[in-house]
């Protein structure tokens, strides 16, 4: 009889142990349209609470049909420590799901495993490129970008053939393949990636403009911009999300002295990247008007580029479609999820204006798409993508964990 009385307690302990090996995740939202390659993030502290002792290489993320999904675990708090090896120092668990139109909820499971999880192929990449005058380059499976470092801004030594460019603009590299090409193109050499040899090309001219999403301080008449980035730091690097920061030294901005740190978040499957810019006004007013720009004429020489522009202040976006003679067309976009302060232009750039407070991050999204990649072959298709992206931002995901 005594053993029978203990049986319920034994069963309860077994069930508790089983429950601690798996957690159900429900993700819901209010957007009626499709959400392809939607990135789902869960703080690892929530995972650790639901699955005590779970380790990044010993879990499986499964969809509702039981299929294993690629995932990533970040460490966005490098000062965190895990002295007992319990998996408490990670940052976020990240995975993706393609929500069909009308699919407003999806269910997943996360479970502990004895087996070591596979290494998932990376769809994102970011790195410092010292071999090309301190470029910093990044990409995902849709598009690639780069920006310029301090070595490119240095004066040309006497008798040298060094390129010199002072610019904090953001460049675009157009891809027609979904694999990673940054290392491959740099290894091919500067002249090669200006020609499409089957993978895409650098057909976008940035120069001293803002390129595709560079920033500056707007005083109502003039845009004051920084020099080339000074510092860099990679925080996460795939397979689903890359995160890095670029720091810009102080510059004079019409009576103010300002510095900036940009944090980039690059997700697989998206043509627009998230940027969180923190401006610090060391001298002058703490309330700033930021101009986020698109180069008015980024086309290659001799391409007779024709640009068409659309903007929607209520929805917070600016779209530009540039058609070149033989290179195809590039769509560029900027989205500011918070209230847009207006639009403006200078001689080189079309600008979205946004309000920022010194020391507080300003969030916006910038990116591009190329007609020859196949996703966006018309101006209307690109504008629809930008507008839908902005609409999805207004309907964020809601993530619920059910032990």
Steps between C-alpha positions, in 0.01 A plus 500: 500500500782737582648458151161569340469827692840604364409415140315828424795698630735294284283552190477872570878525520539308173246724323674810635833374369346432157333842496832665580647351181260675262316833474231612256529841335204679348567796271208723397446832325225722355630552144279351227769463232787257462810534718779314316821425691359652818762497775384377841712589803463368853716621791718212613406579858145385411637182340716433803205543732285260297784254426749528787852416393426506126816556293519655154649191333251260665158629399266452204249752369211334318201629305144374547568202271809397695750626244829631637562870443837674476563716804756731651589593856663837549717639774411866497610547860868400491548602862264221611658194656392137539739355759295181552446429128122528530439700182397820678729746320355486149310791347213390275374193319425588136319306229275584203161409360320581174153615602256457212241770432230458763718282723486704819636237737762225491617248759850366559673281754843538655644192659820382661692236306776255579638531150706800395301734278617531138688803374253693287618671179536874550286742302657816646853630532682812619869578523770762510697503172851630571625380161278761329587820690294420812169432325232342716268269304185307578243291315218252522349267244333793319735800478844621612641830629822662605619825650832676523765505770778733612767368262297605196475857638876537551685732263674343203877471558718676248541287188243240616189389313283470811127567483375777733136542604358675804146366541274340758252397230378140475576316175300224327624184331232336285473120515319254273592196717392407852838381628758723667728693265685768700824305549479360148468844341776660701726214401410556133640852516358848464451502123311171488210581729408799283394249231225242525672163456193299599467584869421872484700822507589826669295737284414750774694826528517639854782753499451772761119460495304315770482202266226264615412611853789709630418771753579858595378789714245722321467867600219584260730599216809281511597143586810469718663160465777304669818365348564130439427264788777484761424189708326168438376207707332176388250375759331209319572339165239252387363270391174701511596840639815713494544792740782752491578855603683782326622806689547847351720769653357838595425748225378857484130535418400866477574604855490148644774242547361152449621139495313188392493124557300293252386149598403293194274194520506290182243221464486224241232528235451878528601783268484764775737507799423647840727779625496650848698826494597664826609861455679675785496880499815593687444871428168660411132400530406148605199481268618430146346472155654210311503468123509142368588511134488334160738606226299679231708354218692185586525361148818389329664743258337498159189319626266803461325416826135600541366516858139486618419591861203420725449596863240445769537708814209337683655155455857625544673398177688632199557290187720565199515296177803563277503353149836471325550448127645147508553412867134462593335696780570552871229564754605676820291562809498665842244432773476694826247314722452794738355828378677635193580870541480563126702471182773721356770511235848635453708500184587130528236333716132444559445499875258360753505722808467356849529638852767364733606572855867500594601169654182316395489263200302591189371192316452487123524249216690537173577276207478422131392249239621431146272423208738236358480302825140425407309600816415854387483563127282814506475821697157392623633170635777676692266764645258226605783322680603816689138580592433143617821498704387820674156349565656191659700724733172649619373150584780347710517133593376382838692204640359280776679207668284216636688249719 
